C-alpha cells in the first residue's frame, strides 16, 4: 500500500518548524469519577508526537472521546484527563484547547491537545466546510488513529482530502505493514483463529478468510454452529442453527481448495454457565442434551497448538472458550501459548483477544497487536478503510 509516511517527512527535514495536526485515537476508558482506567491508546500515541516535537514542529493533537452529541459539549466529554496523562508521558505541559476550529495558537516546539473533535457539528458526517476549515490549521496532516480508520469523518477523511500534505503516522503505518504482511503477502501456512459468540457477527469475516487461509480455527459460540454443520451434538450450547448452511458453505469452500476448518474432537462442558459449575471433558460425539459447550478439550487444543507452531502466519481474532472463567480457560491458554512459541508472524486484534493476551501474559511474544477493534475486523472482512483510501489517493497525487 503506497502512502506518504510522517517518518519519511521528518527524516527529510520537511516537518521542521511546520504546523503539524495529528489525528490520534485517545478514546480512553474512564471511570465514573473521570479517571483513566487503561491508557494503552495514550501511550501508543506518544511516538508520533515525539517525532513531531523532535522536528521542532508546532504540534496539534486531536481525538474523540466517547460519544458526545455534536454541538452539545458536556464536562464528561472533555479530554482533560487525557491531557494530564499525556503531559506525564511527554514530561512537558500539554494545554487543552477548546473552540479550536477557527484557529489554534501553538509555537514550534510546543504541543497542545484539541478538545473532543466529535463535539464539532459536522464531524461525523464529514462536512466539507468543516473539514476545509480544520485543514487550514496545519501544513501537515498526520493520521495516526487506526482505531477510527473505518470511519469517514472530518478529522479522519476530510482533513486528509484538503490538507496541504496528508500522511500516516508511525502507529497507523505499523498497522498497515502488519496487516499487509499477514493478509496480502503471507508466509504460509496462513492460519486464522476466529472466535466469538455468533456466526452472524463474523460471517463476512469467515467468508473472506475462507478464500485466503490454509486453516480456519473457529471458537466460542461460532464453533458450536460449525459442530452442528458437521453433524455433531451441542446440547443446549449457544449456536445459530439457521446459519448451519452458511457454516457448511465455508467448510466446503475451504475443502475445495485443500484447506481446513478443524472441528473439535473433544470439548469442555458444564450444566450451567457459571465459573463454579463442574466442568467435564468429553468427546465431541458424546455431548448430552443438557450440556453447555464452554471450551475446546485438551486433545483438540493440543492438535491446534501443533498446527499453530507449524504456521507461517497467524491472524487471531477471538478466544476459543469462556476464558474469563478458570475451568473454561484452558483452550484459549493453550492457543495463546502456542502463538507465543510459534516462529510465525502473528497479528492479533479485538477487545476479547487483547484481554486474553493480557491474561496469559504473552504481550511481548505476539508479532503485532492491533489497536483498532472495528477497523481490524473490517480489514479481515476484506473492506477498504476510508482513512487509508484517502491517504493512498493523496500519495498518488
C-alpha positions as a printed NumPy array, in Angstrom:
array([[  0.   ,   0.   ,   0.   ],
       [  1.58 ,   3.263,  -1.129],
       [  1.078,   6.085,   1.365],
       [  3.14 ,   9.053,   2.483],
       [  4.7  ,   8.432,   5.907],
       [  5.301,  11.098,   8.533],
       [  8.58 ,   9.417,   9.492],
       [  9.882,   9.979,   5.955],
       [  8.898,  13.652,   6.042],
       [ 10.742,  14.046,   9.353],
       [ 13.82 ,  12.226,   8.065],
       [ 13.883,  14.532,   5.045],
       [ 13.521,  17.662,   7.21 ],
       [ 10.16 ,  18.563,   5.672],
       [  8.372,  18.736,   9.037],
       [ 10.821,  21.141,  10.65 ],
       [  9.048,  24.192,  12.029],
       [  5.768,  23.226,  10.351],
       [  2.268,  23.234,  11.837],
       [  1.503,  19.543,  12.323],
       [ -2.009,  18.257,  13.049],
       [ -2.043,  14.699,  14.447],
       [ -5.35 ,  12.803,  14.471],
       [ -4.722,  10.331,  17.279],
       [ -7.008,   7.778,  18.898],
       [ -7.105,   8.77 ,  22.577],
       [-10.555,   7.298,  23.203],
       [ -9.634,   6.001,  26.63 ],
       [-11.895,   4.288,  29.194],
       [-12.762,   6.448,  32.21 ],
       [-14.408,   5.524,  35.496],
       [-17.403,   7.396,  36.924],
       [-15.094,   9.877,  38.601],
       [-13.447,  10.671,  35.257],
       [-10.184,   8.842,  35.994],
       [ -8.413,   6.895,  33.238],
       [ -8.667,   3.136,  33.837],
       [ -6.451,   1.964,  30.938],
       [ -4.022,   4.149,  28.97 ],
       [ -2.767,   1.906,  26.14 ],
       [ -4.036,   4.214,  23.4  ],
       [ -2.47 ,   7.286,  25.002],
       [  0.914,   5.554,  25.295],
       [  0.609,   4.345,  21.7  ],
       [  0.188,   7.956,  20.511],
       [  3.382,   9.224,  22.132],
       [  5.956,   8.169,  19.448],
       [  4.24 ,  10.227,  16.75 ],
       [  4.005,  13.291,  18.999],
       [  7.653,  12.97 ,  19.997],
       [  8.602,  12.607,  16.339],
       [  6.867,  15.908,  15.556],
       [  8.372,  17.693,  18.565],
       [ 11.838,  16.46 ,  17.578],
       [ 11.291,  18.245,  14.261],
       [ 10.544,  21.448,  16.195],
       [  7.018,  21.426,  14.762],
       [  4.053,  23.292,  16.209],
       [  2.034,  20.228,  17.234],
       [ -1.743,  19.938,  17.491],
       [ -3.111,  16.601,  18.702],
       [ -6.76 ,  15.797,  18.125],
       [ -9.018,  12.929,  19.206],
       [-12.555,  11.947,  20.042],
       [-13.631,  10.592,  23.418],
       [-16.836,   8.65 ,  23.951],
       [-19.991,   9.524,  22.058],
       [-20.749,  13.234,  22.579],
       [-23.715,  14.909,  20.927],
       [-22.462,  17.322,  18.285],
       [-22.897,  20.929,  19.347],
       [-23.725,  19.969,  22.96 ],
       [-20.391,  19.672,  24.753],
       [-20.614,  18.391,  28.35 ],
       [-17.867,  18.293,  31.021],
       [-17.832,  14.477,  30.898],
       [-16.942,  14.698,  27.178],
       [-13.711,  16.549,  27.944],
       [-10.247,  15.252,  27.115],
       [ -8.888,  16.922,  30.276],
       [ -7.853,  13.599,  31.918],
       [ -6.117,  12.62 ,  28.677],
       [ -4.243,  15.938,  28.529],
       [ -2.981,  15.373,  32.076],
       [ -1.798,  11.827,  31.317],
       [ -0.203,  12.913,  28.031],
       [  1.711,  15.635,  29.893],
       [  3.038,  12.994,  32.323],
       [  4.163,  10.722,  29.488],
       [  5.78 ,  13.525,  27.491],
       [  7.291,  15.245,  30.536],
       [  6.024,  18.66 ,  29.436],
       [  2.848,  20.769,  29.602],
       [  0.025,  19.816,  27.234],
       [ -2.563,  22.614,  27.262],
       [ -6.11 ,  21.591,  26.352],
       [ -7.649,  23.917,  23.763],
       [-11.426,  24.368,  23.423],
       [-13.222,  26.012,  20.457],
       [-10.225,  25.37 ,  18.233],
       [-11.775,  25.074,  14.77 ],
       [-11.324,  28.784,  13.921],
       [ -7.672,  28.888,  14.96 ],
       [ -5.028,  27.47 ,  17.3  ],
       [ -2.155,  29.338,  18.897],
       [  0.825,  26.982,  19.186],
       [  4.503,  27.697,  18.628],
       [  7.227,  25.482,  17.142],
       [  8.432,  23.034,  19.774],
       [  5.097,  23.153,  21.633],
       [  2.236,  20.652,  21.759],
       [ -1.434,  21.239,  22.508],
       [ -4.374,  18.853,  22.763],
       [ -7.547,  19.912,  20.963],
       [-10.822,  19.264,  22.751],
       [-13.083,  16.373,  21.725],
       [-13.469,  16.602,  17.934],
       [-16.832,  14.823,  17.89 ],
       [-18.39 ,  17.766,  19.698],
       [-17.96 ,  19.765,  16.477],
       [-21.09 ,  19.925,  14.332],
       [-20.425,  18.09 ,  11.059],
       [-17.576,  15.881,  12.307],
       [-19.263,  12.5  ,  11.989],
       [-20.857,  13.284,   8.611],
       [-17.543,  14.567,   7.239],
       [-18.932,  18.023,   6.451],
       [-16.694,  19.503,   3.696],
       [-16.881,  23.05 ,   5.061],
       [-15.742,  21.893,   8.498],
       [-13.002,  19.7  ,   7.038],
       [-11.672,  22.539,   4.863],
       [-11.579,  24.948,   7.81 ],
       [ -9.725,  22.437,  10.   ],
       [ -7.297,  21.578,   7.188],
       [ -6.231,  25.24 ,   7.126],
       [ -4.919,  24.895,  10.67 ],
       [ -1.915,  22.88 ,   9.54 ],
       [  0.852,  22.449,   6.99 ],
       [  0.972,  18.666,   7.533],
       [ -1.955,  16.424,   8.464],
       [ -0.988,  13.147,  10.141],
       [ -3.448,  10.305,  10.688],
       [ -2.16 ,   8.084,  13.486],
       [ -5.554,   6.687,  14.541],
       [ -6.045,   3.202,  13.108],
       [ -8.931,   2.633,  15.503],
       [-11.004,   5.19 ,  13.573],
       [ -9.734,   4.312,  10.083],
       [-13.024,   2.601,   9.184],
       [-14.932,   5.866,   9.618],
       [-15.048,   8.678,   7.052],
       [-15.273,  11.683,   9.367],
       [-13.994,  15.236,   9.064],
       [-10.812,  14.608,  11.088],
       [-10.167,  11.14 ,   9.625],
       [-11.042,  11.674,   5.956],
       [-11.992,  15.241,   5.058],
       [ -8.86 ,  16.829,   6.513],
       [ -6.698,  14.324,   4.651],
       [ -8.502,  15.328,   1.472],
       [ -7.977,  19.091,   1.868],
       [ -4.716,  19.485,   3.833],
       [ -1.574,  20.668,   2.011],
       [  0.157,  17.385,   2.916],
       [ -1.536,  14.249,   4.264],
       [  0.389,  11.28 ,   5.659],
       [  0.291,   8.32 ,   8.038],
       [  1.811,   8.426,  11.498],
       [  4.042,   5.622,  12.811],
       [  1.221,   3.745,  14.572],
       [ -1.05 ,   3.757,  11.514],
       [  1.868,   2.844,   9.256],
       [  2.756,  -0.095,  11.521],
       [ -0.834,  -1.359,  11.355],
       [ -0.78 ,  -1.16 ,   7.567],
       [  2.546,  -3.003,   7.386],
       [  1.4  ,  -5.75 ,   9.776],
       [ -1.929,  -6.319,   8.025],
       [ -0.235,  -6.338,   4.62 ],
       [  2.283,  -8.89 ,   5.848],
       [ -0.467, -11.079,   7.321],
       [ -3.093, -10.924,   4.588],
       [ -1.62 ,  -9.645,   1.316],
       [  1.688, -11.48 ,   1.126],
       [  1.695, -14.002,   3.99 ],
       [  4.225, -16.699,   4.68 ],
       [  2.305, -19.977,   4.587],
       [  0.639, -21.883,   6.074],
       [ -1.675, -18.981,   6.931],
       [ -3.819, -19.854,   9.949],
       [ -6.72 , -17.683,  11.166],
       [ -8.441, -18.025,  14.536],
       [-11.925, -16.518,  14.709],
       [-13.804, -16.731,  17.99 ],
       [-16.925, -15.103,  19.299],
       [-20.445, -15.851,  20.332],
       [-22.224, -15.64 ,  16.979],
       [-21.534, -16.645,  13.397],
       [-23.802, -13.802,  12.264],
       [-21.439, -11.136,  13.63 ],
       [-18.394, -12.709,  11.942],
       [-19.975, -14.219,   8.821],
       [-18.41 , -11.769,   6.347],
       [-15.011, -12.295,   8.035],
       [-15.364, -16.071,   7.8  ],
       [-16.308, -15.843,   4.114],
       [-13.421, -13.512,   3.344],
       [-10.85 , -15.628,   5.205],
       [-12.177, -18.84 ,   3.641],
       [-10.698, -17.643,   0.34 ],
       [ -7.287, -16.813,   1.839],
       [ -6.285, -19.066,   4.719],
       [ -4.963, -22.613,   4.892],
       [ -6.646, -23.349,   8.219],
       [ -9.579, -21.532,   9.811],
       [ -9.862, -22.278,  13.524],
       [-13.267, -21.309,  14.926],
       [-14.018, -20.935,  18.628],
       [-16.694, -19.98 ,  21.117],
       [-20.326, -19.97 ,  20.026],
       [-19.157, -19.829,  16.419],
       [-17.578, -23.27 ,  16.822],
       [-20.874, -24.659,  18.09 ],
       [-22.598, -23.713,  14.842],
       [-19.789, -25.426,  12.922],
       [-20.171, -28.518,  15.124],
       [-23.842, -28.601,  14.095],
       [-22.778, -28.255,  10.462],
       [-20.506, -31.268,  10.956],
       [-23.44 , -33.28 ,  12.303],
       [-22.296, -33.279,  15.942],
       [-24.477, -32.725,  19.05 ],
       [-24.128, -29.47 ,  21.008],
       [-26.764, -29.914,  23.751],
       [-28.12 , -26.559,  24.884],
       [-24.999, -24.639,  23.814],
       [-25.173, -21.191,  22.25 ],
       [-25.439, -21.576,  18.458],
       [-27.28 , -20.299,  15.406],
       [-28.996, -23.28 ,  13.753],
       [-30.337, -21.049,  10.962],
       [-26.734, -20.397,   9.864],
       [-25.646, -24.033,   9.664],
       [-25.85 , -23.883,   5.874],
       [-23.563, -20.823,   5.87 ],
       [-21.071, -22.622,   8.115],
       [-21.167, -25.691,   5.865],
       [-20.587, -23.459,   2.821],
       [-17.443, -22.034,   4.45 ],
       [-16.218, -25.564,   5.202],
       [-16.96 , -26.728,   1.657],
       [-15.279, -23.693,   0.074],
       [-12.108, -24.359,   2.021],
       [-12.156, -28.107,   1.425],
       [-12.476, -27.49 ,  -2.323],
       [ -9.03 , -25.871,  -2.336],
       [ -7.432, -28.277,   0.132],
       [ -7.808, -26.038,   3.192],
       [ -9.389, -26.928,   6.542],
       [-11.788, -25.858,   9.267],
       [-10.58 , -28.126,  12.105],
       [-13.617, -29.421,  14.023],
       [-13.135, -30.11 ,  17.772],
       [-12.837, -33.781,  18.667],
       [-13.291, -33.112,  22.39 ],
       [-14.919, -30.313,  24.374],
       [-15.298, -29.   ,  27.917],
       [-18.915, -28.878,  29.071],
       [-20.944, -27.815,  32.106],
       [-24.592, -27.908,  33.052],
       [-24.654, -24.165,  33.814],
       [-22.879, -21.035,  32.579],
       [-21.005, -20.294,  35.803],
       [-17.407, -20.212,  36.997],
       [-18.178, -22.671,  39.785],
       [-20.084, -25.137,  37.575],
       [-18.394, -28.566,  37.48 ],
       [-16.516, -28.947,  34.181],
       [-16.447, -32.195,  32.195],
       [-14.132, -33.129,  29.327],
       [-15.799, -35.416,  26.802],
       [-15.602, -36.457,  23.144],
       [-17.489, -34.091,  20.85 ],
       [-19.704, -37.033,  19.845],
       [-20.958, -37.502,  23.427],
       [-22.36 , -34.074,  24.313],
       [-25.635, -34.539,  26.199],
       [-28.882, -32.637,  25.675],
       [-28.441, -30.574,  28.863],
       [-24.73 , -29.785,  28.274],
       [-23.252, -26.376,  27.533],
       [-20.016, -26.44 ,  25.499],
       [-17.802, -23.749,  27.068],
       [-14.329, -24.603,  25.734],
       [-12.429, -26.889,  23.405],
       [-10.98 , -30.019,  25.014],
       [ -7.277, -30.716,  25.69 ],
       [ -6.929, -33.135,  22.752],
       [ -8.307, -30.522,  20.334],
       [ -6.221, -27.762,  21.922],
       [ -3.032, -29.813,  21.548],
       [ -3.802, -30.576,  17.897],
       [ -4.473, -26.897,  17.128],
       [ -1.352, -25.846,  19.027],
       [  0.744, -28.119,  16.818],
       [ -0.777, -26.523,  13.714],
       [ -0.086, -23.023,  15.059],
       [  3.527, -23.854,  15.863],
       [  3.977, -25.031,  12.266],
       [  2.284, -21.944,  10.767],
       [  4.   , -19.249,   8.754],
       [  1.454, -16.539,   9.566],
       [ -1.26 , -16.357,  12.245],
       [ -4.226, -13.972,  12.41 ],
       [ -6.066, -14.072,  15.753],
       [ -9.461, -12.554,  16.487],
       [-11.374, -14.02 ,  19.406],
       [-10.923, -16.632,  22.166],
       [-11.899, -20.276,  21.696],
       [-13.715, -20.641,  25.025],
       [-15.054, -18.727,  28.013],
       [-11.52 , -17.811,  29.094],
       [-12.721, -15.39 ,  31.777],
       [-13.774, -18.448,  33.849],
       [-10.871, -20.616,  35.023],
       [-12.472, -24.029,  34.306],
       [-13.035, -22.974,  30.669],
       [ -9.827, -21.013,  30.017],
       [ -7.639, -23.984,  29.091],
       [ -8.24 , -23.957,  25.353],
       [ -7.548, -20.249,  24.913],
       [ -4.474, -20.541,  27.166],
       [ -3.011, -23.342,  25.032],
       [ -3.772, -21.4  ,  21.841],
       [ -2.187, -18.229,  23.266],
       [  0.961, -20.063,  24.381],
       [  1.251, -21.819,  21.014],
       [  1.073, -18.459,  19.221],
       [  3.718, -17.078,  21.573],
       [  6.008, -20.06 ,  20.909],
       [  5.449, -20.161,  17.155],
       [  8.03 , -18.808,  14.728],
       [  5.119, -17.472,  12.631],
       [  4.402, -13.786,  12.179],
       [  1.301, -13.221,  14.289],
       [ -1.176, -10.359,  14.373],
       [ -3.967, -10.136,  16.936],
       [ -6.872,  -7.738,  17.329],
       [-10.241,  -7.273,  19.002],
       [-11.13 ,  -6.478,  22.603],
       [-11.582, -10.05 ,  23.859],
       [ -8.379, -11.119,  22.127],
       [ -6.386,  -8.339,  23.781],
       [ -7.896,  -9.3  ,  27.148],
       [ -6.818, -12.917,  26.607],
       [ -3.316, -11.818,  25.598],
       [ -3.069,  -9.748,  28.784],
       [ -4.43 , -12.561,  30.976],
       [ -1.948, -15.106,  29.683],
       [  0.966, -12.657,  29.636],
       [  2.097, -13.051,  26.027],
       [  2.065,  -9.369,  25.008],
       [  5.768,  -9.375,  24.138],
       [  5.553, -12.577,  22.103],
       [  2.855, -11.631,  19.582],
       [  4.215, -10.211,  16.334],
       [  1.793,  -7.298,  16.243],
       [ -1.155,  -6.335,  18.459],
       [ -3.673,  -4.178,  16.595],
       [ -5.047,  -1.126,  18.401],
       [ -8.225,  -0.919,  16.33 ],
       [-11.169,  -3.192,  17.055],
       [-13.705,  -2.234,  14.372],
       [-11.051,  -1.278,  11.837],
       [ -9.207,  -4.574,  12.355],
       [-12.421,  -6.534,  11.794],
       [-13.251,  -4.613,   8.62 ],
       [ -9.805,  -5.371,   7.19 ],
       [-10.423,  -9.068,   7.913],
       [-13.737,  -8.702,   6.086],
       [-11.818,  -7.516,   3.036],
       [-13.158,  -3.963,   3.189],
       [-11.261,  -0.857,   2.149],
       [-10.88 ,   1.535,   5.096],
       [-11.812,   5.133,   4.188],
       [ -8.918,   6.739,   6.096],
       [ -6.392,   4.553,   4.278],
       [ -8.124,   5.03 ,   0.946],
       [ -7.796,   8.832,   1.082],
       [ -4.122,   8.63 ,   2.128],
       [ -3.47 ,   6.375,  -0.871],
       [ -5.234,   8.848,  -3.159],
       [ -3.181,  11.747,  -1.813],
       [  0.059,   9.776,  -2.2  ],
       [ -0.853,   9.001,  -5.8  ],
       [ -1.288,  12.718,  -6.472]])
